[in-house]
Amino acid sequence: MEITHQDKSEAKHRIAIKPYSWECGDGCCSESGMEWFIDGKNVHESPSYDAGWIAVLNHFGIEAELVGLDENGEEIWSM
């Protein structure tokens, strides 16, 4: 089945990333990170950029593992 231009536009989603930061009242605690939105709906908020991508994939029903590699291609972390 061929996908027409109209079908492609209906399948397109908007993924938006917005920075956030906050500080507690006395200034001893702070955090900054990204809010992740899919089609205007907030799906994740975290200081971890990697966790945001996992949240996006999970939102679409894709189970994935994100893996960090060192310069030799060896796995050094996963989430």
Secondary structure, DSSP 4 states (H G I P E B T S, - for coil): -PPPHHHHHHH---EEEEEEEEE-TTSS-EEEEEEEEETTEEEEEES-HHHHHHHHHHHTT-----EEE-TTS-EEEE-
